[in-house]
Amino acid sequence: MFDHVLSALKKSRLGALEHGQVRQSGSAGALFAGDFGGVLSVDGEFAGSRLGIGVMDNLDGEVVSLKGRTWAVAFDGTPREVAGREKIAFGIAAHGGLRHSLRIPAGSDVTAILESLDSTLGKHDIDHENVVCALEIVGTFSDVVLRTVHHPDFEGESLGDIIDDEIRFSFDRWEGTLVGFRYPDTSDGLTIPGLHLHGIDHARTSGGHLRNAVVTNVSAHIWVDDLVLPGQEDKPSNAESIDFDRFEGPISEKQEGNPSEKSNG
């Protein structure tokens, strides 16, 4: 699916610059089908990386990685720094490449963040459907909702069923770092399409997968990278059956009323 990424980069104004790699372990299709077993160690995925996200073995936490330090945010919403030997079920890490500034205006929600990113790419003659971007946003936010998930209740339970009972933590004001990746909007089951962000606060007391946020004052950077995908032996399930927008995308105000949601204003 991504054979044309390098060719598109070379034709862009950023193509003449050094770019790095986004390395992914595990597949989205396998994860959503209920395969939560460890595929690689934390060090194997994130050592030497600039930033990364993922999911721990047996859904033991949403993963946030910054400059080689990695945290897992389990169902209680509290980050813990994980050891390099621990296993992940799915991971994406950015290695190397040149950093490019990204302007995100105050008041931007998750959809507007994506629009700012795609607009920046367009100014460099890059189609967002042809590249993978790593993204880091640091600063203050309002109306933040972060989610974590619980361990599977039974063998073979799908990730979609588990996310239906996701645990949400809301914050009127939140200071921290959001990291993640902007993949093309289509997926063959290996990747998670669109913008996917995880967060951790400056005090390392909260974090998880981002479901909602509004920018107050931030600095942001992107890296445009080649993508290294897992081998074809992963055999992802059909992505057409996965409602990525529902399970991974931003939530509306009406959806925020989750019975498992906790307020941390």
Backbone torsions as a table, in degrees:
resi	resn	phi	psi	omega
1	MET	NA	-33.7	-173.5
2	PHE	-107.1	20.9	-180.0
3	ASP	-62.4	-25.7	-175.8
4	HIS	-87.8	-1.3	-175.0
5	VAL	-61.8	-50.4	-178.1
6	LEU	-63.3	-39.4	179.0
7	SER	-61.9	-41.7	179.1
8	ALA	-65.4	-39.0	178.7
9	LEU	-61.9	-43.3	-177.4
10	LYS	-64.2	-25.9	-179.8
11	LYS	-85.0	-10.9	-178.3
12	SER	-92.6	167.7	177.9
13	ARG	-68.1	-26.2	176.6
14	LEU	-81.0	-12.6	-175.7
15	GLY	-65.7	-23.9	179.6
16	ALA	-77.5	-11.4	-178.5
17	LEU	-93.1	159.2	177.3
18	GLU	-66.7	132.7	175.0
19	HIS	-127.8	158.9	-174.2
20	GLY	-102.9	-149.1	-178.7
21	GLN	-132.8	143.9	166.5
22	VAL	-103.9	118.3	-178.5
23	ARG	-108.2	124.8	-179.3
24	GLN	-114.1	134.9	175.2
25	SER	-117.3	133.1	-175.4
26	GLY	84.9	170.0	179.1
27	SER	-126.9	148.8	178.7
28	ALA	-62.8	-40.3	-178.8
29	GLY	-60.9	-44.3	179.4
30	ALA	-65.4	-40.0	-180.0
31	LEU	-62.9	-47.2	-178.9
32	PHE	-69.0	-22.6	177.9
33	ALA	-79.8	-5.7	176.6
34	GLY	105.4	12.3	177.5
35	ASP	-91.7	95.1	-175.4
36	PHE	-104.7	12.4	-179.6
37	GLY	-71.7	151.0	-179.0
38	GLY	-64.5	134.3	179.2
39	VAL	-110.8	-17.7	-176.6
40	LEU	-164.2	155.9	176.5
41	SER	-76.7	160.3	176.4
42	VAL	-57.9	-46.0	178.1
43	ASP	-62.8	-39.5	-179.3
44	GLY	-61.3	-32.2	-179.8
45	GLU	-91.5	-44.6	-166.7
46	PHE	-108.8	-12.7	-179.4
47	ALA	-59.5	129.3	179.4
48	GLY	78.0	4.5	-178.2
49	SER	-87.0	163.5	177.2
50	ARG	-84.2	-43.6	179.3
51	LEU	-161.6	161.9	179.1
52	GLY	-169.8	165.5	176.3
53	ILE	-139.5	167.6	178.1
54	GLY	172.3	-164.3	179.5
55	VAL	-136.6	135.4	-179.8
56	MET	-74.1	160.2	173.6
57	ASP	-51.2	134.1	178.9
58	ASN	59.0	30.2	179.3
59	LEU	56.4	40.9	-178.9
60	ASP	-87.6	33.1	174.0
61	GLY	133.2	144.8	169.5
62	GLU	-75.0	138.1	-172.4
63	VAL	-102.7	135.6	170.5
64	VAL	-128.2	128.9	179.6
65	SER	-127.9	132.1	179.7
66	LEU	-132.2	115.2	176.0
67	LYS	50.6	42.8	174.8
68	GLY	90.0	-12.4	173.8
69	ARG	-94.4	132.4	-170.5
70	THR	-127.3	135.8	178.5
71	TRP	-122.0	148.6	171.5
72	ALA	-114.8	134.0	179.5
73	VAL	-111.8	103.2	-176.5
74	ALA	-82.7	-168.6	-170.5
75	PHE	-65.1	-17.2	178.1
76	ASP	-84.9	-3.7	176.1
77	GLY	82.3	5.2	-177.3
78	THR	-103.4	124.4	179.3
79	PRO	-69.5	143.9	169.5
80	ARG	-131.0	137.4	178.1
81	GLU	-74.5	130.5	-173.1
82	VAL	-100.0	155.0	178.6
83	ALA	-80.2	152.0	-177.4
84	GLY	-62.1	-25.4	-177.4
85	ARG	-82.1	-14.9	179.6
86	GLU	-65.6	156.5	-171.7
87	LYS	-104.2	150.1	173.1
88	ILE	-114.7	150.0	175.1
89	ALA	-91.1	-22.1	-178.6
90	PHE	-159.7	138.4	-179.8
91	GLY	-155.6	147.5	175.1
92	ILE	-133.6	129.2	-176.9
93	ALA	-136.8	140.8	178.0
94	ALA	-101.3	130.2	-179.5
95	HIS	-124.1	125.2	173.3
96	GLY	69.3	-161.7	179.5
97	GLY	89.1	165.6	179.5
98	LEU	-95.8	140.9	-178.7
99	ARG	-86.1	140.2	177.5
100	HIS	-128.3	134.2	-178.2
101	SER	-68.5	146.5	177.8
102	LEU	-131.2	124.6	178.2
103	ARG	-91.9	123.3	176.9
104	ILE	-122.0	111.6	-175.8
105	PRO	-65.5	151.1	172.6
106	ALA	-58.1	143.0	-178.5
107	GLY	91.2	-4.5	179.9
108	SER	-71.8	130.8	170.8
109	ASP	-92.1	-171.9	-175.4
110	VAL	-62.2	-39.0	178.1
111	THR	-63.9	-40.9	179.6
112	ALA	-70.1	-32.7	174.4
113	ILE	-59.7	-45.5	178.2
114	LEU	-62.0	-40.5	179.0
115	GLU	-63.7	-39.7	177.9
116	SER	-63.9	-41.6	179.4
117	LEU	-63.5	-48.4	-178.0
118	ASP	-65.8	-34.6	177.2
119	SER	-64.9	-40.7	177.8
120	THR	-63.2	-43.3	176.9
121	LEU	-60.8	-42.0	-179.1
122	GLY	-61.5	-34.3	178.6
123	LYS	-66.6	-19.9	177.2
124	HIS	-104.0	19.5	177.9
125	ASP	60.6	36.6	178.7
126	ILE	-115.2	126.7	174.2
127	ASP	-84.8	124.9	-177.4
128	HIS	-62.5	-15.6	176.9
129	GLU	-80.4	-5.5	-176.6
130	ASN	-110.4	-0.1	-174.4
131	VAL	-138.7	169.8	169.6
132	VAL	-120.9	133.3	-179.4
133	CYS	-118.1	137.4	166.5
134	ALA	-93.4	144.8	-172.9
135	LEU	-136.7	136.5	174.1
136	GLU	-131.9	128.9	178.6
137	ILE	-127.4	124.1	-176.4
138	VAL	-124.2	130.3	176.6
139	GLY	154.4	-146.3	-176.8
140	THR	-114.2	146.3	-175.9
141	PHE	-139.7	160.8	171.6
142	SER	-123.3	166.7	176.1
143	ASP	50.3	46.5	-177.6
144	VAL	-87.0	133.7	171.3
145	VAL	-126.2	120.6	176.6
146	LEU	-113.3	146.2	-179.3
147	ARG	-122.9	151.6	167.3
148	THR	-130.6	170.8	178.6
149	VAL	-127.9	156.9	178.1
150	HIS	-89.7	167.9	174.2
151	HIS	-63.8	153.9	177.1
152	PRO	-60.4	141.8	179.7
153	ASP	-80.0	-21.2	179.0
154	PHE	-156.8	157.5	-179.6
155	GLU	-63.5	131.8	179.0
156	GLY	90.2	-1.0	176.8
157	GLU	-63.0	134.7	-177.2
158	SER	-77.5	155.2	177.6
159	LEU	-64.8	-34.3	178.2
160	GLY	-60.1	-42.7	177.9
161	ASP	-64.1	-37.6	179.7
162	ILE	-69.2	-41.8	179.9
163	ILE	-66.1	-27.3	175.6
164	ASP	-58.9	-23.4	176.3
165	ASP	-111.0	28.2	-177.7
166	GLU	-58.6	151.5	179.6
167	ILE	-100.2	122.5	-175.9
168	ARG	-110.8	141.7	177.5
169	PHE	-122.7	122.0	-175.8
170	SER	-109.6	146.7	-177.3
171	PHE	-138.1	126.4	175.1
172	ASP	-66.2	-39.1	177.2
173	ARG	-135.9	136.4	-174.7
174	TRP	-144.8	133.4	177.2
175	GLU	-117.6	125.8	-179.3
176	GLY	175.6	-157.8	-176.2
177	THR	-124.7	131.4	171.3
178	LEU	-106.5	132.1	176.6
179	VAL	-133.1	153.0	177.2
180	GLY	169.3	-156.2	-169.7
181	PHE	-142.7	145.2	172.7
182	ARG	-110.5	105.9	175.3
183	TYR	-93.0	163.1	170.1
184	PRO	-54.2	158.9	-173.5
185	ASP	-77.8	-8.1	177.0
186	THR	-107.1	153.3	-178.7
187	SER	-145.3	142.9	174.8
188	ASP	-98.4	12.6	-179.7
189	GLY	104.9	-17.9	176.9
190	LEU	-76.2	-42.2	-171.4
191	THR	-109.9	165.7	172.8
192	ILE	-100.7	115.5	-173.1
193	PRO	-71.8	160.5	175.0
194	GLY	76.6	-154.3	-177.0
195	LEU	-95.9	129.4	-176.3
196	HIS	-132.9	114.8	-174.5
197	LEU	-125.9	140.7	168.8
198	HIS	-118.8	156.0	-177.7
199	GLY	-134.8	157.4	172.0
200	ILE	-146.0	135.7	-176.4
201	ASP	-80.7	165.6	-175.7
202	HIS	-61.9	-32.7	-178.6
203	ALA	-82.9	-4.2	-178.2
204	ARG	59.6	40.2	178.8
205	THR	-114.6	-8.5	179.1
206	SER	-149.5	157.3	179.6
207	GLY	174.6	-176.4	178.5
208	GLY	137.9	-169.3	177.8
209	HIS	-75.6	133.4	-176.8
210	LEU	-80.8	125.9	174.1
211	ARG	-111.0	-20.7	178.9
212	ASN	-162.0	145.9	174.4
213	ALA	-169.6	150.2	172.4
214	VAL	-126.5	127.9	-176.5
215	VAL	-69.9	133.2	171.2
216	THR	-102.4	-61.3	178.5
217	ASN	-153.5	113.6	-173.9
218	VAL	-139.8	161.0	162.5
219	SER	-115.3	144.0	-174.6
220	ALA	-142.8	148.7	179.4
221	HIS	-142.3	152.8	175.7
222	ILE	-128.3	157.6	172.0
223	TRP	-128.8	128.6	178.0
224	VAL	-98.2	120.0	-165.9
225	ASP	-131.0	157.9	165.8
226	ASP	-72.2	154.7	-179.0
227	LEU	-111.7	129.0	173.9
228	VAL	-110.4	111.0	-176.2
229	LEU	-97.2	160.7	175.4
230	PRO	-63.6	163.4	-178.7
231	GLY	-65.5	161.8	-178.0
232	GLN	-65.4	-13.3	178.9
233	GLU	-66.6	-12.5	-179.8
234	ASP	-68.5	-26.2	175.3
235	LYS	45.6	70.6	-177.9
236	PRO	-64.2	152.7	175.9
237	SER	-77.6	168.3	-175.5
238	ASN	-65.5	120.3	-177.2
239	ALA	-69.3	-18.7	-178.6
240	GLU	-62.5	-22.6	-179.1
241	SER	-88.7	-1.6	-178.0
242	ILE	-104.5	120.0	178.0
243	ASP	-88.7	81.9	-175.4
244	PHE	-61.6	-36.5	179.8
245	ASP	-61.4	-41.0	-179.3
246	ARG	-68.9	-44.4	-171.6
247	PHE	-87.5	-31.1	-172.0
248	GLU	-117.7	-18.4	-172.0
249	GLY	-83.4	177.7	179.1
250	PRO	-65.2	150.7	179.9
251	ILE	-104.5	151.0	177.6
252	SER	-85.5	170.8	179.1
253	GLU	-60.1	-35.8	-180.0
254	LYS	-66.6	-30.9	-178.0
255	GLN	-81.5	-14.0	-174.5
256	GLU	-70.0	-17.5	-179.3
257	GLY	-76.2	68.4	-178.3
258	ASN	-92.2	132.4	-179.0
259	PRO	-61.5	-20.9	179.3
260	SER	-95.1	6.6	-175.7
261	GLU	-78.7	140.2	177.8
262	LYS	-121.0	136.4	-179.1
263	SER	-94.5	135.0	179.4
264	ASN	-132.1	50.6	-175.8
265	GLY	-64.2	NA	NA
